[in-house]
Amino acid sequence: PVGVGARYIACMYWAFTTMTTVGYGDISARTDMERVWAIISMIIGGLMFSGIIATMQETVANMNLSKAAHRHKMNCVAAFMRDRGLAKKFRKPVLRFFRQQQVRAYTDRDLLCELPYHLRRDVLFESFEDFIKASPLFKLVRDAHFPVEVTTRFGVVGIPKGEMVFEKGEYGQTLFCVGSGRVEIVSCREEGNQHKHVLSTGGYFGEGAALGYSLMRTANVVASEGVTLYTLEYEDVAEMFSLFPKFRKVMQKAYPKREEMFTGTWPTIPDEPLTSMAEQHALPHRQESLDVLRQQVVSLQRAEASREAHLEALRQQVQNIQSSLDSLAGGMSTLLSRLPSSAVS
């Protein structure tokens, strides 16, 4: 006789050969009931096996969401270059640039803004400790909330060694801060000689466009080594100016001397103050927002009017039903009055 242990082993052997669709054939169904049971077991086993494989695949894929997001981004870049038919001499620098970027499966600013302020402050000071200590901005603007609000709005971009951050004559309004590495600000003096000024961790550049003094870049900026840059867009800079007026005054005061140091020329400062220039720049966005709000109000008004019309129609139907009931009650009263009293009773 076969022991209990051997039976269990034989059952498990049969179950796994069925579930994995191996089917050696040494254990097979012989009767109709055995065949029905085998069919059911195959269906259940196949579903369980596919579910296990799918769960394992999802678990492995979710082990590093940022790596998966970077892989997806690179696939998109490859598809872009293939669809555009880019020549090979352009594909290599494009791929090198995007490989340098920090692609994440989340948005830093959204997650940070969800944190309580004290926890967000601790996280940001831990993340940007070296930059905060090295940057002159945080030494000049002595406000405990200033580093938190600035670093919350930071974007991150990586520039490979030898690549241009921006070129002279290029249009832009982004303020750049050096998080790690070094950049060279290259300008041509009147005598024709090139002048280079190196900025390392804590340095910043591009404030002329952010201040609204000149939307055209006045020098070439090159990454002398692989560099990580923190970016502040024009809207973020304007918001920081409104929250911390000292920040604007510090940058306005330092800008002419820095521009002369970088380019060798004293910049022309427009008479129009930054606030009005910022408002003028933001006017189309405000107008667009107002137009959207007006459309929403009109839609709400139309919906309200439609609702009122529907309610009025319902009221009219109720009145018609009430009139019909009144007429029916009057007819019943007339009918009852005409019947003999004995019939009524």
Secondary structure, 3 states (H helix, E strand, C coil): CCCHHHHHHHHHHHHHHHHCCCCCCCCCCCCHHHHHHHHHHHHHHHHHHHHHHHHHHHHHHCCCHHHHHHHHHHHHHHHHHHHHCCCHHHHHHHHHHHHHCCCCCCCHHHHHHHCCHHHHHHHHHHHCHHHHHHCCHHHHCCCCCHHHHHHHCCEEEEECCCCEEECCCCECCCEEEEEECCEEEEEECCCCCEEEEEECCCCEECHHHHHCCCCECCCEEEECCCEEEEEECHHHHHHHHHHCHHHHHHHHHHHHHHHHHHHCCCCCCCCCCHHHHHHHHHHHHHHHHHHHHHHHHHHHHHHHHHHHHHHHHHHHHHHHHHHHHHHHHHHHHHHHHHCCHHHHC
